[in-house]
Amino acid sequence: MTMHWSAAFVGMPYEDFGRTESGCDCWGLIRLVLTSIKGLALPSYDDVSPEELSEIAAIVRREIDAGTWFPAETAREFDVSVFRRGRFDSHVGIMVDSRRMLHADKYAGGARVERIDTSRWTSQFVGFFRHRDLI
């Protein structure tokens, strides 16, 4: 049986500003997955602190407004799911299927797969977004 691509990333340590297999934050994980599996070169944003929620939210909005990412009605593999932390759209995960995401969780110690239809995530859910090169 072939392992799902997400298995290679599960357990990867969380690291603020991380962009490599040795550790990454939530955007670093998205970037690593889409670069290694889809060959998609994404900006690193490695000068933006994961604690700067308003700055992260501004980047998310700028990328959507620029037409880099398009809203998706339903999720499919490799779509990015965006979640609100406090009042800012500032946490991202990458969909492994229509109900589960892979994301870097600072408080759980690293990358993990979770269902997005739990109360934790449905209350913070903003939307699914598909990169223009994956449409």
C-alpha positions in Angstrom: 0.0 0.0 0.0 1.3 3.4 -1.0 1.5 6.0 1.8 -0.3 9.3 1.4 1.9 12.3 0.6 1.0 13.9 3.9 2.7 11.1 5.9 6.1 12.5 5.0 5.2 15.8 6.8 3.4 14.5 9.9 5.5 15.0 13.0 7.7 17.7 11.5 8.6 20.0 14.3 7.1 23.4 14.7 9.5 26.3 14.4 8.8 30.0 14.2 10.0 31.3 10.8 10.8 27.7 9.8 10.8 26.8 6.1 12.6 23.5 6.0 12.1 19.8 7.0 13.9 20.5 10.2 11.0 22.7 11.3 8.3 25.1 10.0 5.5 27.3 11.0 2.1 27.0 9.2 3.1 29.0 6.1 6.4 27.2 6.0 4.6 23.9 5.8 2.3 25.0 3.0 5.3 26.3 1.1 7.3 23.1 1.7 4.4 20.8 0.6 3.5 22.8 -2.6 7.1 23.2 -3.6 8.2 19.6 -3.0 5.0 17.9 -4.4 3.6 20.3 -6.9 6.8 22.2 -7.9 5.1 25.5 -7.0 7.5 28.3 -5.9 5.8 30.4 -3.2 7.2 33.4 -1.4 8.8 32.6 1.9 7.6 35.5 4.0 10.3 34.5 6.4 10.6 38.1 7.7 7.0 38.0 9.1 6.7 36.8 12.7 4.0 34.1 13.3 3.0 36.4 16.2 2.2 39.3 14.0 -1.3 38.3 13.2 -2.4 41.6 11.6 0.6 41.4 9.2 -0.2 37.8 8.3 -3.8 38.7 7.7 -2.7 41.6 5.4 -0.6 39.2 3.4 -3.4 36.7 3.0 -5.7 39.5 1.8 -3.1 40.9 -0.6 -2.5 37.4 -2.2 -6.3 36.9 -2.7 -6.8 40.4 -4.1 -3.8 39.9 -6.5 -5.5 36.8 -8.0 -2.8 34.4 -6.7 -5.3 32.5 -4.7 -9.0 31.9 -5.6 -11.8 31.1 -3.2 -13.0 27.5 -3.6 -16.6 26.5 -2.7 -15.5 23.0 -1.6 -12.1 21.7 -0.6 -9.9 19.4 -2.7 -6.4 18.1 -2.1 -3.8 20.9 -2.0 -6.2 23.7 -1.4 -5.2 26.0 1.5 -7.7 26.4 4.3 -7.6 29.7 6.2 -8.6 30.2 9.8 -9.1 33.1 12.0 -7.0 33.5 15.2 -8.6 36.2 17.3 -9.8 38.7 14.8 -7.2 38.0 12.1 -7.2 35.5 9.2 -3.8 34.2 10.1 -3.6 30.4 10.3 -3.3 28.1 7.3 -3.5 24.4 6.6 -3.2 22.4 3.4 -6.1 20.0 2.6 -5.2 16.3 2.3 -8.8 15.6 1.3 -12.2 17.3 1.5 -12.4 17.1 5.3 -8.8 16.9 6.7 -5.9 19.3 6.7 -2.3 19.1 7.4 -1.0 22.0 9.4 1.8 23.1 11.7 0.5 23.4 15.2 2.7 25.3 17.6 0.8 24.0 20.7 0.7 20.4 19.6 4.4 20.5 18.8 4.4 20.1 15.1 2.7 19.1 11.9 -0.4 17.0 12.1 -3.5 16.0 10.2 -6.8 17.1 11.7 -10.4 17.1 10.6 -11.7 20.7 9.9 -15.3 19.9 10.8 -14.6 19.9 14.6 -15.8 22.7 16.8 -12.2 24.0 17.2 -11.9 24.6 13.4 -15.5 25.4 12.3 -15.7 28.3 14.6 -12.5 29.8 13.1 -12.9 28.8 9.5 -12.6 31.6 6.8 -12.5 29.6 3.6 -10.7 27.4 1.1 -8.3 28.9 -1.4 -6.8 27.3 -4.6 -3.6 28.6 -6.1 -4.0 29.8 -9.6 -1.5 27.3 -10.9 -3.5 24.4 -9.5 -6.8 25.3 -11.1 
